[in-house]
């Protein structure tokens, strides 16, 4: 009897006698595919988020977190003195005092609406304060309108409640509020204060402070013309290209020289802020990768174990087929085809499980749909894994001596290896 890789009848007939092992492989394959597919999708999402641009010239921008000791009554004079001194340092392009910055994971935000009667926000946005030096300091790209003039910038303390003379919004927020592309000159409402503000300029991009914010609003930001006065302030500084390290040392020394009644909480470059902001995402990606690799290892060993057991159980039948003219290649293809059928069944179930779970998660937690490419890639990985795992037991089967099998002798792995 000649064994052909394309003759499925003997394969299906044999599998009916090994239902438990078949179901084990199918179940392992389905679960592995579902977990692997979702893991790959989450890993890609997290890594994509960690590389999205903030809109700043990150390589040259750094922040100094300044905290005054006590409760100073001359915050405006101290802040202005610090900024003048920072801007005068060699290697500094510009500087200003901010309430927050992208990737800081802390800041101000509010809902925005088109009418004062709205109870539900049209969308959410970050609120950044900046004076007339903010655009140049951060390196933002103004794509429409104009930036703040010195006359429009006013001092702002945490307890203050005042409307902005005009605001600058990101392109994403402008399109969200006014999809027709006519946002410039239009007004909207910041919901907490129910204050109407007018759009005087649009910047291409400025990411929100929170790295974990969802994709729908992560680029929604508003710049307000406020000079932030607080006992804890972020001094944003832009250095000449390639001079950030030297400028950081000079700025700290200069600030302490001006006034020692302060704590410089930390100095952080934007690349460092990015690394810290997405540290948990990278950790999650590593954990999911390890889990995926471990699960594939368990599945592979499961296939090896079950198939090896089948080879031991079917030694006599394999020997008879060898005696009737079946080649080693035919035996090898037989087991590879058998495993492919089982793994393909498991893969189909795994795809169904993946889609079902994704639909449920999308409805409950607004998780994005998994692209078909991810499912296809995971299925290909699982099927390839099955073929590699079955190779060693299949080679064992192909090495069984027809004479030993016909006599019904039990062949140990070491005896097979010497054939």
N, C-alpha and C positions, 0 to 999 in steps of 0.2 A: 504494500500500500504506500503510494507516494504522498508525502506531506507537502502541501503547497501553502505558501503564505496567504494565498487568495481563496483557499478552500475553507470557508467558515463553518461548514456543517460539523466536522469533527471537533472544532473548537467549542462551538455552542453546546454540543452534546456532552463534552467533558465538563464544561462549567456547571451543568445541571447536577453533577455529582459533588461539586465543591461550592455549594451555595454560601456557606458561612464565610469562607475565605474571600469569595467574590464580593460579598456585601461589605466585608471589612475594607477591602481596597476601594470600592466605590465610595463608601462613607468617608474614608480618609481623604480621598481625592477631592470630593465635593467640599468638605470643610476647609481643606488646605486652599483650594481655589478661592472660596468666598473670603477667607481671612487675608490671603495674599493680595487679592484684587483690591479690597478696601484699604489694606495697608499701603500698597503702592500709590493709591489715589491720595490718601492722607499725606504721605511723605511728599509727593509732588506738590500738593497744595501748600504745605508748610514751607517747603524750600522756595516755592515761587513767591510767597508772601515775604520771605526774608530777603529777597533780592529786588523787591519793588522800590523804585526811586522815591525819595522824600521830596524832591524839588529843590533841595539845598545843594550847594557846592560842598559836599560832605568832606572831601579831602582837606579842605582849607579852613573849615569852620570848627570851633570848639566852644565849650561853655564853661564858665566859672560860676559855681554856686556860692554866692556870698551871703553870709548871715551876720547881721549886726548883733553885738552883745547889748542886752538891755532893750529898752524901747526908745530909740532916738527920736527927738522931735524935729530934727533937721534932715529928714530923709531926702527931700528934694535936693538940698545943697550937697549932701554926701554922694548921692547917686550921680548928679551932674558932674561933680568933681572927679569921681572915678572914671566916668565915660570920657571926659575930656583928656584925662591922663592916659587912658588906654588907647585912644585914637592917635595920640601923639607919639606912641612908642614906635621905634623902627620895626618894619616888617608887618605892622598892622594896617589893614585896609580900612576897616570900619568896626564899630561896636555899638551895641544898644542894650537896654535892660528889658528882659522879657518875663512874662508870667509862665511861659512853657515853651517847648520846642518839640519838633517831631522826634519820635522814638524815646521820649523821656518817660513814657508810661505814667504820666501824671499831668493834669492840666484842667482846663475849663472847657465845658461843652454845654450846649443847649439845643432845644428844638427850634426849628424855624418854620414859619408859616407865611402864607400869602395874604391872609386877612386877619384882623384882630379877633374875629369871632371864632376862629378855628380852635377846636378842642383837641384835635390830634395833629401832631406835627407833620408837615409835608416830608421832612427828613430831619436828621440830626447833623450837627456841625461842631467842630472844635472852634474855640474862641482864642485867638492869639492877639496880644497887645504888642504894638511896635510903634516907634517914633519915625521921624523922617529918614533915619539911617537904616531901618530894617531891611529894605529891599536890597541895598548894596551889601549889607553884612551877610545876609543869607545867600545871596546870589540867585534870588528868585527871578523867573522869567515873566515879565509883564507883557501879556499878549493883547490887551485891550485897555483903553482908558488911560488913567494916570495914577501916580502914586501920591501919598500924603504930602502936603506942604507943611513947613514948620508952623504956620499959623493954625493949622487944623489939629495939631497934636496938643493934648492937655494932660496934666498930671492925673493919675488915677491910683487911688488907694482901695484896699479890699472892701471897705465899707461904703465906697462911693456907688451911686446909681445915677448914671448920666447917659444920654444918648450919644452915639458917635456922630460926628459931622458927616461922615461918609465911610463906607467900608470897601475893602478889597476882598474879593472872593476867589476861590479856585474855579477853574474851568468846569470841573465836575459838578460843583454846587450850582454854578450858574446854569448849566444845562438841566440840572434836576429841577430847579425852580422855574426856569423859563426855557422850555424845550425848543422854542422857535429860534433861539440864538440871539434874542434881543434883550439880554439881561442888563447891559450897560445903561445906567440911568434909571433903572427900575428900582422899586422898593420892596422890602419884605419885613417881617416882624420876628424879632428874637423873643421867644415865647415867655420866658420867666419874667422879664420886665415889661413885656407887651409893648416894646418900643419899635417904631418903624425906622429903618435905616435904608439909605440909598447906596446903590453900587456905583462907585466911581472908577473902579479898575478891576481887571481880571488877571490873575496869574495862572500860568500853565499848570503848576502842581505845587501842593504843600500838604504833605500827609499829616493825619491826625497824630496826637501824642501817643495814642494807645496802639501798641503793635497787634493786639488781639482783636481789634475791632473788625467787624465783618466787611467784606468787599464792597457792599452796597454804599457804605458811607465813609470808608477809610480815607478818601481824598476830599471830603467835604470840610473845608476850613474857611474861616473868616478872619481877616486882619482888621483890627480896630485901632484908630489913631490915639493910643494912650501911652503915656510915659509911666511905666509901672513903678510905683513906690511901695516898697514893702521891706520889712526887716529880713526877709529871705527872698533873694532875687537871683535870677539867672542872667549873668552877663554873657551875651552872645558876641563872639569875637571872630572876625575873619582875618586870617593871616595871608601874607603873600604866598604864592604857590611854592611848596617845598620848605617853608619856614615855620610850620606850625610848632614843631618841637621846641625850637629856640624861643619863639614868641611866648609859648606857655610859661616857660621859666621866667621870662622878663615880666610878664603881666602879674604873676603872683608876687614877685619881689616889689614891683611898683605899687600894688595895692596895699601891701603891708607897710610900705614906706609912707604912704599917704595917711593911713589910719590903722593903728593896731587893735582897735576895739572891734574886731571882727573875727569871724571864723571862715576860712575858705573851705567849705564843706568838701568839695571835690572839684576836680578839673577833668573834663571828659571830652575827647574828640568825638566827632560824629561817627567815624568808623567804629570806635569803641562803644558808642551808644547803640549802634546797630547790632554789634556782637552781643551785648548784654540783653537788648530787647528781645532778640530771637533765640536766646540761649535755651529756653524751654522747648521751643519748636525743634531745634536741632537735637535736643535730648530725646524728644518724642520720636523723631525720625530714626534715631539710633536704636531706641527700644523696639520700635516696630520692625526694623530691619533684623534685629537679633531674633525676635519672636518668629518672623517669617522664615528665616534661615533654619531655626530650630524645628519649626513645624515641618518644613520640607525634609529635614533630616529624619524626623520621626516617620513621615510618610514613606520615604525611600527605604528605611529599614523595615517598615511594615511590609512593603512589596517584596523585598528580598526574602524576608522570613516566610511569608505565605507561599511565594513561588518556590522557594527551596523545599518547603514541605511537600508541595505538589510534585516536584521532581522526584523526591524520595518515594512518594506513594506510587508514582507512575513509571518506575524504572523498567518493569517488565514490558509494559506497553511500548515504551520508547525503544527498548531493545528489539522487540518484534518488528517495529517499523524500520529500525536500522537494518535488520536482517532482510527485510523485504525490499531494501534498496533506497531507503530514505538517507539522504546525505546529512552531514553535520550542519551544513548551511540551512537545510530544510527544517531541521529540528530547532535551530536557533530562530529562524523566522517564525516558526509555529508559536513559540513562547512570546516573541515580541509582538506578534499580531494579537495573541490572546490578551496580553497586557494592554495593548492599545485599545482593544474593544472595551475592556473593563474601565480603563482610565477615561476613555471618551464618554462613557456613560456617567461616570462620576463628574466629569467636567461639565456635562450638560446640566446635571443636578446642581452643581456648584454655581453655574451661571444663573440658573433660576433662583437659587438662594441669594446670590449677590444682588440681583435686580430687586427681589422682594424686600430685602433689608434696606437697600438704598432708597426705594420708594417710601418705606416707612419712616426712615430717618429724615428724608426730605420733607415729609408732611409734618413731623414732630419738631424738628430742630432746624429747618431751612438749610439742610445740607445739600450741596450741589449734586446734580446727577453725575454718576460715573460715566465718562466717555466710553464708547464701544472699544476704542483702542486699548484702554486699560484692561478691559475684560478679555479681549483677544490676546493681549500680551501675557496676562496671568494664565490663561488656558494653555498657551503655547509652552510656558515655563513648566506647568504641571505635567503636560503630556511628555515633554522632553525628559523631565525628571523620572517619570515612570519607565520610559524606554532605557534610560541609563541604569536605573535600579534593577531592572529585570535582566540586564545583560549578563551579570555573573551567574545567577541560577541557570540562565539559558545556556551559557557556555558549559556549565556542569552537565546539563542534560545532553548537550551535543557530544560530550566526551564519554558517555556511557558506552561500554563495550557490548555489542550485540550478543556475544557468546555468554558473558556473565549475566546479562539481563534474561536471556532465554532460560538459563539454568535456575533463574530465580534467586540468584545470590544477591545479598545486600551489599551494596557498594558504599564504602565510607568516603567522605570528602578526600581523605589522603590517598585512597586507592584510585579514585577518579582522576586525581591530579597526576598520577603516574601513568595514566593510560596514554 
